[in-house]
Amino acid sequence: MQRDSSDINTLVRQCDDEPIHLLEHVQHYGFLIAVSTEGIVSHISENVGDFLGVNASQLLGENLWEWGGKELAHAIRGAQHQSVIIGKPCHLDARTLKGATGKFDITVHSVGGTVVIEFEPEAATASYDNVLSALMNQISQLKGIQLLYDGIVEALKFATGFDRVMLYQFLSDGAGEVVAEAKNADMAPFLGLRYPASDIPKQARALYKRTLTRTIASVHAKTSPLLSHDDNAPALDLSQSKLRAVSPVHIQYLQNMGVGASMSISIIIEGELWGLIACHHNSDKIVSVRLLSQLELFSEIFSLELSNRLIQERIRVSEKATSTFTTILSNLALGQSLANAIVEQLELLKGLIDIDGIGCCFSDEYAKNGAALSHKKVKKLTEHLSKYPDAEVHRLDNLMAADEALSDSEVAGVLAIKISSSPMDYIFLYRKSITQKVMWAGNPEKRVEKRGHESILTPRASFDKWIEVNATKSISWTDLDMERAKSIRLGVMELTIKHLHEKETIQREAKKRLELLIGELNHRVRNILNLVSAIVGQTSQTKNDIDTFVNSLSARVSALALGHDQLTHASWKSISFRKLLHNELKAYMVNESAFKIAGPDISITAYAVTPVVLVFHEMITNAAKYGALSATSNDGRVAITWSLDEEKGCVIEWEEKGGPPVAEMASEGFGMTVIKSVIPHELGGKTELFPDISGLKARFTIPKKHVELGVSSDEDDVSSLSVTKSSVMPLSERRKTASAFIVEDNLLISLDLQKKLKSVGFKNVEIFGDVGSARAALAQRDPSMLFLDVHLGNENSFQLGEDLKKRGVPFFFITGYGAAMAFPHALEDITVLTKPVDTELLENEIRNLGFEA
């Protein structure tokens, strides 16, 4: 290709503009005839005489329908009609032509008012009817994406007979990379090599989208020019022509590679050219029309399958991003700015995207964490991004190349997530520079040669591995990184931007919701306070000393809190009865007696949870003090079973065995009053108690309006429970409880927990109101264990927890959020205690850590 310019960039642009669809030449192994709708020949390839007993000039201006006969005319017209309907060429197999000895495969399509007819000798190879089904079978068996890539190139190499088959994927900068390859053993590998964007000019990519297959039968054979009946007629558009010759630059390119023939299969995803399956052969090779028709259909099917798999991968990534970002949002401390709150989640975000730092710029407030640009450079970066107003997420892997003013010693790449255009709010994800080694197939720079007074752009002469070293770039941002960033953007916008940029509407709606919430909260708080007040009053009447009173009251309030914690986790909907019992029994799991729980999966409605929790707490407490779980029982057991009755509802049977005999019921204390009266009074149910020599038996009937069949999907499936002391560390192996740290910003809660810890054996318990003072103490000494409140004013204790875990110091989290609280992945195995902490449960958890309590 010759141009009057010595500037390589100008030559590349001119190459991009080369009208390769108007080259007016066809390949040697077939001939082309173009006719009007009336059949008058307007164009014909000069080589027609090599196949028919007639010169090209003899047919120009003649009526092809009359020359070829009615049968041929009818077939071509029918194929042309089908071509118009389906929008692509239509094929005719094994047709006889006047003056020719053999048969021809014919391809027909329309360009404007012209019918383009291509003829090539019938292939002598076997039928290709099974190629598509074989390839489809291969696709269905390959599950992973890379396995799909590798398997498809192997299958196509076998099906087509090409010496080398490569899957070539376009990258975000327009360059391409070989991601899978199947080749003859004696050929040099191209796998992993990159090719610059200029290797496939823009107009060539446009043709790949229009024509799904492209063949070059020989890079050494001469092409045949098209002759026209009218010398002034415009060049014939050969975009959809199978026989179309290609640019001499591309022929030279293939010759430099040592390729004799080639074929390409386009991969179109979401309307864009995702990549190519490139096939190379060391010698000449003609691909028959019948095989090409199979491969065209394969191109469409494979593109759909790959698109589906990539979408599934994006969905998986999006779900992970949503889950991670939900965790991030749950960790945002109250009172902090949004920018500060987000950048504090750097470690969580690192698990989602490979980054070295983060920055947030909201309403000109800038916060950063890790390797990050300064506020001054962020302002410059924002100016640069204003050139791309439509980009929701913009990626840069070389800041210096974008703008020398952005050059930074720490940061080389940025993924800019636009949250708002007015003001210009962004989340920036940063990457450090690395010394990159990119393997190219030869030096990617185009070559310019001088020929006389003209400058000529020539293709690379060598395709040996050529390594480019660059120390100013970061690792390139992938399409999956972009998907993750978009998910983060949606999460931020949906959950926070409304509160930042729609204040008036939000405040009006929030005020209405607040009024409703306050009313509902007032109602619930009054009910709870009244219930607690009643528990306090009734408990005080039956307890003669203060310690007994405090312990009984604490246990009852903790049981009430546990029930409400489960309700909160279930969004105040029904909760699993089995789970409810399981949680209530946790404090007694160290007892040598075993619990048996059996019955169908049922849920208790939110209204009935508090009464049921109180009743079964008293039943279990009664069994621990006087019945099968008491100290006088060596082999006591408690069985709790239930069944459903269509008329009565749920019938729950309580049976104790192995405990002291029960001749008659104890005096009417508050606990027994709760057991006998709460379910009949509050739920309209029935309570029956049966003293027995083997232990207490009871039957509780809960009306069916308070019972639902089945459990919600987020409940743990506890089908049975049987816990014995064998699951607890032996006494001889336990450590002594010596000292403890409490990190809690509420003094009254701290003092209460301090008292409970001392009651279970801790001699020295220190209290700290914030993370900083706790860290200062930890720098001096390590306690036996720590108890960390999750939220401490404007900070949380997650980072302190991760540090303690690395040091091997035992600790618990304490929170009022209960099971609804989301924790970082690294801390998911840490035991969480819900406020208020029950003394017996606390003692049990300390034992489970291997301490003697």
Buried (B, 14 or more C-beta within 10 A) or exposed (E): BEBEBEEBEBBBBBBBEBEBBEBBBBBBBBBBBBBBEEBBBBBBBBBBBEBBEBEBEBBBEBBBBEBBBEEBBEBBBEBBEBBEEEEBBBBBBEBEBEEBEEEBBBBBBBBEEBBBBBBBBBBEEEEBEEBBEEBBEBBEEBEEBEEBBBBBBBBBBBBBEBBBBBBBBBBEEEBBBBBBBBBEEEEEEBBEBBBBBBBBBBBBBBBBEEBBBBBBBBBEBEBBBBBBBEEEEEEBBBBBBBBBBBBEBBBBBBBBBEBBBBBBBBBBBEEEBBBBBBBBBBEBBBBBBBBBBBBBBBBEBBBEBBBEBBEEBBEEBBEBBBEBBEBBBEBBBEEBEBBBBBBBBBBBBBEBBEBBBBBBBBBEEBBBBBBBBBBEBBBBBBEBBEEEEEEBBBBBBBBBBBBEBBBBEBBBBBBBBBBBEEBBBBBBBBBBBBEBEBBBBBBBEBEBEEEEEEBBBBBBEEBEBBEEEBEBBBBBBBBBBBBBBBBBBBBBBEEBBEEBBEEEEEEEEEEEEEEEEEEEEEEEEEEBEEBBEEBEEBBBEBBEEEEEBBBBBBBBBBBBBBBBBBBBBBEBEBBBBBBBBBBBBBBBBBBEBBBEBBBEBBBBBBEBBBBBBBBBBBBBBBBBEBBBBBEEBEEBBBBBEBEBEEEBBBBBBBBBBBBBEBEEEEEEBBBBEBBBEBBBEBBEBBBEBEBEEBBBBBBBBBBBEBBBEEBBEEBEEBEEBEBEEEEBBEEEEBEEBEBBBBBBBBEEBBBBBBEBBBBBBBEEBBBBBBBEBBBEBBEEEBBBBBBBBBBBEEBBBBBBBBEBBEEEBBBBBBBBBBBEBEBBEBBEEBEBBBBBBBBBBBBBBBBBBEBBB
